[in-house]
Amino acid sequence: MNASRSGMGVAQILRIVLLLVVIVLAVWLVYTIRSTLLPFGIAFVLSYLLTPLVDHMEARGLNRMVGVLIIYAATVAVFVMLFILVATRG
């Protein structure tokens, strides 16, 4: 009987095993460094959400660095106000 007709070949089995090993290693790595990933995740989300605002400010003639600094200052101000609000109520 021909091997290509009777099921999976050795190369396909090796690919599947290699894929499973890579998946297990990736899951283990993410689990191992999970506490380190949180700041990167927060930074990614903030960057993703605020980039269109910076682009809009730049399109209206404002220097990109100045736009970023304005958004940083506004973001810090919001977090400080939230912290003060929570601290005074708790």
N, C-alpha and C positions, 0 to 999 in steps of 0.2 A: 504494500500500500504506500502511496506517496505521502510524505510528511506534510506537504502543504495542504493536502485535502483532509487529513485526519485530525486537525486541531491546531493548537498553537505550536510554533516552532521554538527552538532554544533561544533564538534572538528575541522573540516576543516575551518569553518568560523572563529573560534577563532584564529587558527594559522595564517590565512591571515590577520586578524585585528592586531594581535601582530606583525607580520612581517612589516606591514605598519607603525605601531607606532614606531618600532625600526628604520626603514628607515628614518622617519620624524625626530626623535631625532638625528640620526647620521648626517643628512644633517644640522640640526640646530646647532649642536655642531661644525661641520666643518666651517659653516658660521660665528659662533661666534668667533672662534679662528683662522680665516683665516690669519690674519697678523702675527701670531706667527708661522704658519706652513711653511712659506717661507724659513727661515734658515734651518729647518729640511729637507725640500725637496732638497735644494741645497747641503746640507751635504750628503744626501743619494745618489744623483746623482754622486757627486764627489767620494764618497767611492766606488760606483758601478763601475765607470769608471777606477779608479786608483788601485783597488785591484789586477787585473791581472798583472800590472806592478810590484807591490811589490812582488807578488808571483814569478814572473820571476827573480827578483833580488835575492830573497831568494834562489831560486833553483840554482843560479850561485855562491852561497857561501857567500853572503852578509848577515849580521845580519838583521833580520826583522825590528828592531827599527831604525837602520841606514838607511835602505831603505826608511822607512816612513819619516824620517827626511829629506832625500835628496829630496823626492817628495814634501814634504811640502815647502822646500826652493825653489824648482823650480816653484811650483805653485804660491807662493807669489811673486817671481821674475817676472813671467809672468803677474800677475795682476798689479804689480807696474809699469811695462813697459807699459801696456795698459793704465793705469791711466795717466802716464806721457805723452803718445802719445795723448790722448784725451785732457788733460789739456793744452798742448802747442798748439794744433790746434784750440781750442775753444776760 
